[in-house]
């Protein structure tokens, strides 16, 4: 994506869960940029400077806002990729909007009016993760808030599963066409949808082997874009490794998804 950021073609939001040290974040970004350039697939690079809702206070949250934004600025400057990262409170929005092209509202904060207002007024695109506790049609109220605060035409909605209980999330793919009727591009989060919150005691578990299946189903259901977390070595990732798709396996999956997308459009 160059120039004004647009989401009128099928696109990918991808990267590691958190900004990782030792140059890993930039290396992952460069690899993703090359993969998507070969496939003419628009890419937004994703990584979080802080994961404020980790299961345990002992879990790695990220490098913090200053160091994390510096690394994301480096990714943007050296790869030319637009970047996406989370905001958790109104005080973060101004600094983050100076670096990020897309501000992401985490699922557990998707109804926070003050946060939505600040994000909408930043002038950046706003990606709202649908709360695991909401029906798809309930996102209409979120969209109404964002539009009222000035974000009209700069809103993405992301499906990431609904809480079922006993550490499981369930995806109802009817939610994709339901939310598309709200007039915003709808993204499917393939990796957080296979998360098992709290399943590993002091951290979340996950069933990464099912992420490609859900991704294929979401593209067949007509999603406008796909969100996934990836890492060269998911078992060594500092956050959400059990959900991640290996960077090594990503090229084959992207080729499958693009073929499905082409079939849906015919």
N, C-alpha and C positions, 0 to 999 in steps of 0.2 A: 504494500500500500504506500503510495506516495502522494504528496500534496494533501488536499483535504481528505480526512478520514471518512470512508464510506463503507457501508455494509450491504450493498445491493447485489453482491455475488456471494456464493457459498464461501465461507471463510473458516479459519482455524484460530483458536486461542489456545496457546500451548506453552509449556515451560515447566520448571520444577516448582514444587509447592512453595518453598521459601528461597530467598536469595542465599546461595550457598557460598562458603569461603573458598579460597585458594584458586580463584579463576574459573570455577566450575560453571557459574551462571553465564558468563560470556561464552564459554566453550559450547554449552548447550544451545545458546541463542544462535551462534554461528552455524551449528549443525542443522538446527531447525530452519534457519533462513535458506540454507542450501537445498534442503529437502523440498521446501515449499516453492522455491524459485524454479526448480526443475519441473514442478507440476503446475505452475502458474496458479498456485493456491494462495490467496491473500492470508497473511499471518499477522497476528498480534501476539507479542511475547508476553508471557505472564509469569510473575514471581512476586511473592509477598515479602515485605521487609519485616513484618511482624504477624505472627499467628496468635491473635489475642484469645482464642478459644480452645487452646490445647487442653487435653484431658487432665494433665498434671502440671503443677507448677515447676516440676523438674524437667519437663520436655523443652526441647530447643524451640524458641519462638522466632528466631531470625536475628539479624544484626542490629535491628532498630531503625528508626526512620531516617536518620542522617546518613549512616553508612549504607543502608539499603537503597535509598534514593540515589546516592552517588553511583552505586553499581548499576542501577537501572538506567541512569543517564549515560553511563559508559556503553551499555548495551545499545541504547537508542542511537548514540553518536557513531559507534563503530560498525553497526550493522544496518542502520537506516530503518530498523523495525519500529513500528509504534509499540508502546508498552502499556500494560494493564497491571494495576496493583490495588490492594484493598485499602479502604479507609474505614476506621472503626469509630471515630468521633469527629465532631465538627472542627475541633482544633487542628486536625491533620489535613483538612481538605486543601487549604491554601498552598502549603508546601508541596503536597503530592501533585496538585494540578499543575505545578510548574515543571514537572518532569513527565508525568503519566499522560497518555492520550486518552485513556479510559479509566475512570474511577469505578471500582467494584464495591458494591454494598454486600457484605456477607449475608447469608441466608438468615442468620439469627437476628439481624438488624434491619431486615427488609421493610419493616413498618415504622421505623424511627423517623418521624416527620422532620425533626431538626436536621438530621444527617442527610436525608433526601433533599431538603431545601438547599443546604450548603453545596452538595454535590451538583445539583441542577444549576445553581447560580455560578458554578466554576467555569462554565463554558465548554467543559469537556463532555465526551460521551459518558453515560452512566450505565453500567451493567449491574442489574439487580438480580441476585440469586433468590429464587423463589424459596420462601421458608418451608422447611420440611413439615410444618404444621398448617400450611395453607392449601386450599383447593386452587387449581389453576385460575379459575374465574375471579378469585379474590385478588389477584394481581392487578385487576382493573383499578382498584383504589390506589394502588402504588403508582400506576401510570398516571392517574388523574392528579395525584400530588406533584409528581415530577413535571407534568405539563403546566400546572398552575404556577410552579416556581421557575418556569422558563426553559425547561429541557426539551421542549417539543422538537421532534426530529432527531434527538440524540439519546435515545433510550434503547437498551438491549435488555431482554428478559432471559434468564437462564433456569432451566429445569434441572433439578439435582436429586429428585426422588422425594418420597414422603415417608415420614416416620411410621413404622409398622409396630415397633416394640421388639424387645429382646434382641437389641443390637442390629436390627435389620432396617434397611430402606427398601422401598418398593417404587418402581417407576410405572406410572400409568401414561402410556404414550398418547392417550386422548388429550392430555394436557398440552401437547405441542400445537395441534390445530386450534384448541380453545384459546391459548395465549396469542397465537398469530392473529386472531380476530381483533385483538386489542390494538393492532396497527403498528406493532414493533417487531423487529427481527427477534426470533426466538432461537436461543442457543441450547444445546444439550450438553450437560456436564457428564461425560462418560465415566470419569474416574471417581468423583465424589459420590456418584450414584451407586457404586459398589462398596462404599465405605461401610464399616460396621462400627458405629460410634461406641467407644468404651469397651469393645469386645475383648481387648487384650489387657484389661485391668486398668493400668494407669496410662493407656494410650489406645487410640482407635486401631481396629483391625481393618481388614478389607479382603475382597475376593477379586483381585486384579484380572484373573483369568476370564471373568465375565464382562470386563469393560469393552473388549472388541465386539462382543455380541450385542450389547446395548447400543454401542455406537452405530453399528450397522442398522439396527432397528430404528433408531432415531432419524437417521438419514432417510430411510425408507418412509418414515412417517412425515417427512417434509420439513425438518428443522432447517433453519437458515444458516446455522453455523455450528461448529463443534468445539467444545472445551475439553481439554484433557491435560493431565499432568504427566510428565515424562522425565526420565533420568537415565543416564548411561548404566547405572548400577542401582536399581530400585531398592535392593536390600540395604544399601549404604546411605540412602537418602535420609536427610535429617528430619523430614516430616512426611507423613502419608505414603511412605514407601510401599505398604501392602496394597495400595490402590493403583499404583502407577503402571503405565505401559512402558516397557523397556524401549529406550531410544533405538536400539538395534532392530526391534520388531516394527517400529513405526512406519517405515517406507511401504512395506507390504500392506499394512492396514490402510494407509492413506490411499493407495491404489485401489483397494477394494471399495472404499467409501466413495471415491470419485466415480467409479463405475456404477455404483448404486445410484448416486446422485444423477448421473446422466440418464439412467433408465427411468428414474422418477419423472424427469423433465420431458421425456418423449411421449 
